[in-house]
Amino acid sequence: MFKTRFGIGILFFLCGINFATWATRIPDFKKLLNLTEAELGTVLMGLPIGSLVSLPLAGWLIAKYNSKIICLIAVCMYICIVTLIGYSSTAFQLFGVLFLFGMSGDILNIAMNTQVITLENKLSKIFMSSFHAIFSIGLMLGALLGSLMITMNFGYKIHFWGIAMLNLILIPSFYYALLPDEKSIKYSNEELDASIYNLDSYLITLALIAFCGMLCEGAMADWITLYFEEIISSNIIPQTIGFTTFAAAMVLGRLLGDFLSNKYKVKNVLIINGILIAVGMSITLVSYDILIKICGCFLVGIGVSTIVPIIYSQAGMQTKIKPSIAIAGVSTIAYIGFLIGPVIIGYLADISSLKYSLILLIVLGLLSSLIATIFLPDSEN
């Protein structure tokens, strides 16, 4: 199954590097289109709207055609859409392309996580955190590459075309290694009637924690570079340093995620995650020293890193409804947070300032810890 794990890993890597490519170029488009924070937040809303539209479509496509072929379609969509971003000359055009970007990203997210579930069922092992670590590696390398391209004064069109070609070249390395979805499992009438719209209280609790974590992740991805651009006065430190550090911490945390979730109670790990987010963002916003601010971003990355993999694994292990439906429902709510976070930050920044708007991440970190403390049972592991 090494070939399959490698193939699925390529998908997670592409998903991460594609998103980071766009995230590192957001300041370029803000300047190019002369957008205020609120206007940029409105344009960024194209992502969550595209994602929401694609949710029922993705579920239907995977059920009808198999997640393997849908993974291929989603990557092909990425190849076309990533290049189109570079040719957006108005806010309206950029909104439309980001709408398609959100669609392709969410379709790939659901399809590749379905592949992980199939692999876990075949091997009776949990791999979710390690695959999300690969996504974070893609995110980190995408941020580093974006920083390098900006430093070397490469235009964003060349940047986007290069990433599109990377997606195209890697198609043979993942497609033939993917697994067909399992069709032989029999389910009860209750399981067949269940859907992402009638999750039980336990899954809703998991989804709310994931929502908080993913909103923080989305906000960091889209806004932390702009925040550091405002406060960095030296040409030695790149403006992407906060996002790059955050992404590196995500990789480290997710590489340790499976070990931590097996050694300690899931509830305890999730509580600590929220506290780390709150403490890390507090340090980032309050400190005047740039190195301490970078350390704060690292703590936020560690806190965010294992929330979603743990939540997905817990949703897949419950026995009341089919794991695929449970994970689809939880991930749907989580990714709404990931995509609307940047929009909310944009509007709050326009009302006050970007620094004060990022206080929302402190609140969400504490809220996720509170939800885990009150509503998650101690027996879950």
Secondary structure, DSSP 8 states (H G I E B T S, - for coil): -HHHHHHHHHHHHHHHHHHHHHHHTHHHHHHHTT--HHHHHHHHTHHHHHHHHHHHHHHHHHHHH-HHHHHHHHHHHHHHHHHHHTT--SHHHHHHHHHHHHHHHHHHHHHHHHHHHHHHHHHT---HHHHHHHHHHHHHHHHHHHHHHHHTT--HHHHHHHHHHHHHHHHHHHHTT-----------HHHHH--TTS--HHHHHHHHHHHHHHHHHHHHHHHHHHHHHHH---SSS-TTHHHHHHHHHHHHHHHHHHHHHHHS-HHHHHHHHHHHHHHHHHHHHH---HHHHHHHHHHHHHHHHTHHHHHHHHHHH-SSS-HHHHHHHHHHHHHHHHHHHHHHHHHHHHHS-HHHHTHHHHHHHHHHHHHHHHHS-TT--
